Amino acid sequence: MSPVRPIRTLDPMNLVDWVTDLMQTAGAPGAALAIALENLFPPLPSEVFLPLAGFTAAQGKMSLLAAIGWTTFGSVAGAVLLYWLGALLGRDRVRRIASRMPLVRVSDVDKTEAWFLRNGYRAVFFGRMIPVFRSLISIPAGIERMRLAPFLAYTTAGSLIWNTALILAGYLLGDNWHLVEDYVGLASKAVLALAVIVVAVFVVTRLSKRKTAATKRP
């Protein structure tokens, strides 16, 4: 059993290598820690850690059920930490921050809050299966103080589906487990591109409204 290499720098690639070594060394609990860290630091790719956990299970170094169970536990643990981060941030503080941001209105926060109150449970469940946003969705749940029991239930269900799919893919693909990273990585880039487009449309629309309002003033 080889020792875990220390992290020498904050280079994300070095961190990925370290977490990969941790998972291979500590087995299923190491996989849980890797996924908990992925929840807290979204740049860490679950599309690498989860298929690798499946491949490791296929090699007989951990059981498939242990890989799924421990990684789901890690997902929920990381999500709960982000939930409490959102709760600590709080609704009033978010509104104060929004009031100081250019192009953002407090009414935007109110509309987002109203949407989340209508769709919060669905957002948490499906959000756990969307790259990039699967971690961030826990923060608004905390800000809105979503009831903890349903939050845990929907987070666990969504995480279980996501983790099982990627772990099984790595398990079945064997030496080609890295193909999962390629395809899920494309999905992550698509989600990021869509987010950029939405932000760009928001900025252009808000600036256009400001310009129109300014020209109408006497």
Salt bridges, closest charged atoms under 4 A:
ASP21 OD2 - ARG5 NH1 2.96
GLU38 OE1 - ARG134 NH1 2.76
ASP108 OD2 - ARG206 NH1 3.11
ASP110 OD1 - ARG95 NH1 2.18
GLU113 OE2 - ARG91 NE 2.44
